[in-house]
Amino acid sequence: MVYYYAQTGHKIGLDRARRGTAVVKALQSTGIEAALLANDFRAGVAMKELGLRDYITVETILDVDAVAKEDDAVMVDSCEEDKGKTALYAERFACFGRVSADTPQTRFENELLMVPFCDETSCIDGVVVDAMYAVDKPKTERILFFYGDADYDKTVLSNKAFFQEVAMELVWGHYFFVKYEDALAELFPVIHESETYADVLTSSTTVVTASSQTALEARAAGAKTVYIRRETCPNYNDDTLRAFGVDIIDGFDAAALQDALKRPVNPDMPRPQPFDATSLAEKCKHFS
């Protein structure tokens, strides 16, 4: 059994859960049993909308071993304080790996790393998008905005001037407050429900987002994409995003956004491809 632990929650959103869902689905397509471990029930329900079959809730990274057994494989995708538990997991589980935007400074013996563009034998390429985004379908001319699945501090509402400069349609976050919609409706003429995330992302000509995971998913779908740099622990670093033609701006800078929107997409830029679980499956083949 392969368990993919993704840090999730109402303050940080579901970026890691979406990455983990793509990995779990790809593993299952190879015949390997795999399940997502998330921090709350709502995260698992949200991922079912993206085709996830199996998920288990655990409170924090410290509780992974309450589910996984010694002969299981465990992939950890988290920026939590682990109190030394990660090192213990590396020793305990038959197959252990970490998922990150960059190669960690400290590596454990016999540890797998899932890092973008890594070509070492102990690494798996960590550019992860679900096959559902890598599709070519008719596009609607619109600028779609997705901040993320969580806006605990109401950052979007605090940047009214930014959204008044450029007309955008909002995708509602799974963890947005219920009464938040009335306030945001004054800034966005159209608000798409969170359940439509995949559909509107793959059918929009332009996507502006503060989620690096969404940025890669939008580029996989062929959209012009602008990433608002604001994440303290992003799924992907700037170099990875730029390698796929994502424009990057610092914060809610309206002038920078307008400049970025004017730049055409370089047709020679590659688009992220669906995650191929072959390498991970080979390394964990004894679980098949």
Buried (B, 14 or more C-beta within 10 A) or exposed (E): BBBBBBBBBBEBBBBBBBBBBBBBBBBBEBEBBBBBBBBBEBBBEBBEBBBBEBBBBBEBBBBBBEBBEEEBBBBBBBBBEBEEBBBBBBEBBBBBBBBBBBBEEEEBEEBBBBBBEBEEEEBBBBBBBBBBBBEEEEBEEBBBBBBBBBBEEEBBBEBEEBBEEBEBBBBBBBBBBEEBEEEBEEBBEEBBEBEEBBEBBBBBBBBBBBBBBBBBBBBBBBBBBBBBEBBEEBBBBBEBBEBBBBBBBEEBBBEBBEEBBEEEBEEEEEBBEBBBBEBBBEBBEEBE
